[in-house]
Structure formats: C-alpha cells, structure tokens
Amino acid sequence: MSMFGDHTLGPVPKPGETVGPYLLESFLGSGGMASVYRARDASGQHVALKILNPTAVENHELKRFTREYSAMSELDHPNIVRVFGSGQHEGYPWLAMELVEGKDLDEVIQQWKKQEPKDRWSRVRSLLVGLCEG
C-alpha cells in the first residue's frame, strides 16, 4: 500500500476549496500527471499544491508521484524546491511544495527568441550552473 492510501475518488478539487491544511487560491498549470495550484495555509504561507490528476491515480503515475515525494523530501539545497508535506484529499494524492514566483524556463526561452539579450551566454551559463548545483 502506498503512503497515499485508498484511491476512491471524489470530485476534483477546485480553487476556493480546502485540501489538507491548504486553501486553493488559483490554478497555476497542469501536465500529464498532475495539476498545480497556488494555495495558502492558516498562517498565510503560500505554497504550490500539486494534486495528482484523476487519470493518473489509477495507474503507474501513483508510484511515480510517491517516488517524487520521497526523493524531494530528502533534498535540501537552495536551488531545489522544498517539499512541506503530503496527503490525500478525497482519493487525490497531493504534495505541498515551496512556491517559486517568476517565469518558467520555457517562457524565458520564448522571450529570448523574440528579443535576444546581449548577455545571453552569460545568462545561459548562470542558469546551467544553478541547475547543476541543485
């Protein structure tokens, strides 16, 4: 049995609802495995709350999600997103992670395609060094 327990699914959580100790504020994005929401706890701390998608709960993605939590919870580096906790809400496993504001790498690349910065290679080097250090 996984750390996330029973897989009986209720309705998909939506902004305005509470998942664990977190109030979902807004939808941030999704991928094939999970959806991510901006959420906050009772103290007002904001987190990124990653909730496994309904189609992923019943297949191999649940094991991947469990491995992701286990690996991330053991890491401690300023260049790696921190994990604060996990749980299950009406059958949907979730992870609470550090909320990092800003653009994702794809947005940066698209912006650079439109207008290449003069110090592009310095910026690329800085990004790669940060990724490798993490």
DAUR-V244431 format. One record per residue. PHI is phi as a letter, one per 40 degrees, with the letter a starting at -180 (999 if undefined). NEAR is the number of other C-alpha atoms within 8 Angstrom. Layout:
PHI&NEAR  PHI&NEAR
This chain:
999&4  c&6  c&5  c&9  g&7  c&5  b&8  c&6  c&8  c&7  c&5  c&6  c&6  b&6  d&10  h&7  c&8  b&8  b&9  f&7  c&7  b&10  c&12  c&15  c&10  a&8  c&9  b&8  i&7  a&8  b&6  c&5  b&9  a&11  b&13  b&12  b&14  c&14  a&13  a&13  c&11  c&7  c&5  g&6  c&7  c&10  b&12  c&13  b&13  c&12  b&11  c&14  c&11  d&9  c&6  c&12  c&13  c&9  b&7  c&8  c&10  c&11  c&8  c&8  c&9  c&11  c&8  c&8  c&11  d&8  c&8  c&10  c&9  c&6  c&8  a&6  a&6  c&6  c&8  b&8  c&10  c&10  b&11  c&9  i&7  a&9  a&9  a&11  b&9  f&8  g&10  c&15  c&12  a&12  b&13  b&12  b&13  d&11  c&9  b&6  c&4  h&4  c&6  c&6  d&6  c&6  c&8  c&9  c&8  c&8  c&9  c&9  c&7  c&6  a&6  c&8  c&6  c&4  c&6  d&8  c&6  c&7  c&8  c&8  d&8  c&8  c&8  c&8  c&8  c&9  c&8  c&6  c&6  c&8
